[in-house]
Amino acid sequence: MSTADAAGSWELVVGPDGSVPAEQLARLGVALGAHLRVVSNPASESTAARKSLAGVLRDRIDDAALDRFDAALAANRQERIARVEETCG
């Protein structure tokens, strides 16, 4: 069994016999008789199987925001090049 603290939440891994020891729960401050809610985390399952980051951000970035970012990069391209040339010679 293992736990990982994350801002008021814990990750518990059920032991091979299917149990979560009471001592472990008590160490986390869970009192006997407390009601626990178990929530699956499909994101962790999908990232564990991921071998590549290609396409991860697809449909998560607004097209207009990406266009503004590209325009900003293009607008100061010469300035960035000049700064690198000054710094690196």
N, C-alpha and C positions, 0 to 999 in steps of 0.2 A: 504494500500500500504506500502511496506517496501523496503529498499535498503540495500545493504551490499557492502562496498568498498573492492576491491581486486585488488591492483596494476593496476589502470587505467581502471578497469571494474566495472560495477555496476549490481546488480541484482534487477530488478523491478518486483513487483507483481501487476498485473492488478487488479483494484478494482472490487467489485461485479457488478458494472454497466458497466464494460468493458473499463473504461477509465483510463488514467494515467494523474493526474492533472498537468497542466503546471507549477504551482508553485513548485512542487516536482522536475520536470525536470530542472527548472531554478536553484534551489538550488544546483543541481549537475553540473551546468555550461553549460547545454544544452540550446543554444539560440533558440528563436522562429524561426521557419522556417528551423531548422537543420534537416538533414536527418538521421534517425536512422536505424540501421540494427538489426533485432531480430534473435538470434541464439538459437535454442533449446539446452538443455543440457541433453542428455539421461543418462549420468552417474549419475546425481543427482537423476533422477527418479528411476534408478535401485538400487542405494544404499539406497534410502528411504524405499524400499520394502524389502531389505535384512534383514533377521533375524539371519543369521549365516555368519561367515567369511570363512567357509570351501570352498575350491576351488577357492577363490578369486585370488590367485597368479598362478593358474594353467596356463600353457602356457605363463607366463610372465617372468619366470626365466629360463635362459639358463641352460640346463642339465649339460654342461661342467663346468659352474661356480658353480653349486650346488655340483658337484663331487669334485671340488677343495676345497670348503668350508668344506665338510665332511672330506676330507683328512687332512686339516689343523687342524680340531678339534681332529681327531684321533691322529695326530702327537704330539700334546701338551697336551693330556688328563692327563697323569701322572703329568705333571708340574702344571696343574690347580688344580688337586686333592691335591698335596703337598702344594700349596699356601693356599688353603682353610683350610687344617689341621693345618698349621702354624698359620693362623689368628684366627681360631675358637677353636683350641686346640684339 
